[in-house]
Amino acid sequence: MRRPAPHAEDDAPLAGTAARQQRILQLLQAQGYVAIEDLAARFRVSPQTLRSDLRDLSARGLALRHHGGASVATSAANTDYALRHVENAAAKAAMARRAARMVADNATVFLTLGTTIEAAAAALCGHRGLHAVTNSTAAAALLGTEPGVTVHLTGGMVQPRNGGLTGPAAVEGAARYRADILLMSVGAISADGWLLDYHDDEVSVARAMFANAARTVVLADHSKFARTARCKMFHLRDVAALVTDAPLPPALADIAQAAGLAVEIAA
C-alpha cells in the first residue's frame, strides 16, 4: 500500500531545481520510492515540474523512473555519492568552468575522483589535443567520446561507492605519466591548511598524481571549509591555485596570502 501524501509544509517551498532534486534523492534514500503526486504536494510545484526533475535524475543514473514516480537507482554503498551530484551543483559547475580555463589545449591533465572533478571533466569537453589521465571512470566516460581528447585510465580496482579506480595498480598507473596540471577535489580543508579526504586508497592515487604534476589546482566549495576528514594528503601551500565559490575563512586566507596561493572565486 502506498504511503499517504506528506504534508505540503514539510519542504515548501524549495527554491531552485538543484535544491529540490537533492531533497528528492534524500527522500529516495530514506523511502526507496517516491510518487509524483506526493512530491507535488510536498514541494508545491506542478507534476510536470516533478516529471522533469525525475527525467533529469534518471538521465544521470541517479534514479529509476516509473509510471507515477521513481525509485532508488543506486545501492546503499553509493547513494551518498549520488546525493553529492546535486549538492552545491551550481557552485561546482561554476568552479569547473573556471578550472577548465586554466588547462591549455594540448596539455596533459590529471583528474582525481569526485563529483566536482566530474563537473570539471564536462567543462573540459571542447579542448583540443588534451590528454586526460584519471582514476575516475565517470570522468573517463564524459571525456572518452570527445574527438579532441585522449583518455588514459590508471587501471586498478573499481570501488562500488563511486566507480573510482584504486589500489597499487592505480598508483602505479598514475606514476607512469607526467602531467602539466592536476585538477583535484578534497573531502575537507582543515583550519590549518591541510587537504584531507576520507579513504586511504583514494588518497594514495591522488598523491601519485600530485608527485607527477607540474602544478596542482584544488577545487573545493565552501562546504569543505566546515568539514573534517581523517586522511592527510598535502598542505594548501603546496598547490598552485584554489578554486572555490566563497571567500576563505580568515585562517585559510592568511595561509593563502603567506604562500602566494592564487585563490579563484567562481561566481
Secondary structure as the mmCIF struct_conf table of DSSP 4:
data_model
#
loop_
_struct_conf.conf_type_id
_struct_conf.id
_struct_conf.beg_label_comp_id
_struct_conf.beg_label_asym_id
_struct_conf.beg_label_seq_id
_struct_conf.end_label_comp_id
_struct_conf.end_label_asym_id
_struct_conf.end_label_seq_id
HELX_LH_PP_P HELX_LH_PP_P1 ARG A 2 HIS A 7
HELX_RH_3T_P HELX_RH_3T_P1 ALA A 8 ASP A 10
TURN_TY1_P TURN_TY1_P1 ASP A 11 ASP A 11
HELX_LH_PP_P HELX_LH_PP_P2 ALA A 12 ALA A 15
BEND BEND1 GLY A 16 GLY A 16
HELX_RH_AL_P HELX_RH_AL_P1 THR A 17 GLN A 31
BEND BEND2 GLY A 32 GLY A 32
STRN STRN1 TYR A 33 ALA A 35
HELX_RH_AL_P HELX_RH_AL_P2 ILE A 36 PHE A 43
TURN_TY1_P TURN_TY1_P2 ARG A 44 ARG A 44
HELX_RH_AL_P HELX_RH_AL_P3 PRO A 47 ALA A 59
TURN_TY1_P TURN_TY1_P3 ARG A 60 GLY A 61
BEND BEND3 LEU A 62 LEU A 62
STRN STRN2 ALA A 63 HIS A 66
TURN_TY1_P TURN_TY1_P4 HIS A 67 GLY A 68
STRN STRN3 GLY A 69 VAL A 72
BEND BEND4 THR A 74 THR A 74
TURN_TY1_P TURN_TY1_P5 ALA A 76 ASN A 78
HELX_RH_AL_P HELX_RH_AL_P4 THR A 79 ARG A 84
TURN_TY1_P TURN_TY1_P6 HIS A 85 ASN A 88
HELX_RH_AL_P HELX_RH_AL_P5 ALA A 89 ALA A 100
TURN_TY1_P TURN_TY1_P7 ARG A 101 MET A 102
BEND BEND5 VAL A 103 VAL A 103
HELX_LH_PP_P HELX_LH_PP_P3 ALA A 104 ALA A 104
TURN_TY1_P TURN_TY1_P8 ASP A 105 ASN A 106
STRN STRN4 THR A 108 LEU A 111
BEND BEND6 LEU A 113 GLY A 114
HELX_RH_AL_P HELX_RH_AL_P6 THR A 115 LEU A 124
TURN_TY1_P TURN_TY1_P9 CYS A 125 GLY A 126
BEND BEND7 ARG A 128 GLY A 129
STRN STRN5 LEU A 130 THR A 134
BEND BEND8 ASN A 135 ASN A 135
STRN STRN6 SER A 136 SER A 136
HELX_RH_AL_P HELX_RH_AL_P7 THR A 137 LEU A 143
TURN_TY1_P TURN_TY1_P10 GLY A 144 THR A 145
TURN_TY1_P TURN_TY1_P11 PRO A 147 GLY A 148
STRN STRN7 VAL A 149 LEU A 153
STRN STRN8 MET A 157 VAL A 158
HELX_LH_PP_P HELX_LH_PP_P4 GLN A 159 GLN A 159
TURN_TY1_P TURN_TY1_P12 PRO A 160 ASN A 162
STRN STRN9 GLY A 164 GLY A 164
STRN STRN10 LEU A 165 THR A 166
BEND BEND9 GLY A 167 GLY A 167
HELX_RH_AL_P HELX_RH_AL_P8 PRO A 168 ALA A 175
TURN_TY1_P TURN_TY1_P13 ARG A 176 ARG A 176
STRN STRN11 ALA A 179 ALA A 179
BEND BEND10 ASP A 180 ASP A 180
STRN STRN12 ILE A 181 SER A 185
BEND BEND11 GLY A 187 GLY A 187
STRN STRN13 ALA A 188 ILE A 189
TURN_TY1_P TURN_TY1_P14 ALA A 191 ASP A 192
BEND BEND12 GLY A 193 GLY A 193
STRN STRN14 TRP A 194 ASP A 197
BEND BEND13 TYR A 198 TYR A 198
HELX_RH_AL_P HELX_RH_AL_P9 ASP A 200 ALA A 211
TURN_TY1_P TURN_TY1_P15 ASN A 212 ASN A 212
STRN STRN15 ALA A 213 ALA A 213
BEND BEND14 ALA A 214 ALA A 214
STRN STRN16 THR A 216 LEU A 219
HELX_RH_3T_P HELX_RH_3T_P2 HIS A 222 ALA A 226
BEND BEND15 ARG A 230 ARG A 230
STRN STRN17 CYS A 231 HIS A 235
HELX_RH_3T_P HELX_RH_3T_P3 LEU A 236 ASP A 238
BEND BEND16 VAL A 239 ALA A 240
STRN STRN18 ALA A 241 THR A 244
BEND BEND17 ASP A 245 ALA A 246
HELX_LH_PP_P HELX_LH_PP_P5 PRO A 247 PRO A 249
HELX_RH_AL_P HELX_RH_AL_P10 PRO A 250 ALA A 259
TURN_TY1_P TURN_TY1_P16 GLY A 260 GLY A 260
STRN STRN19 ALA A 262 ILE A 265
#
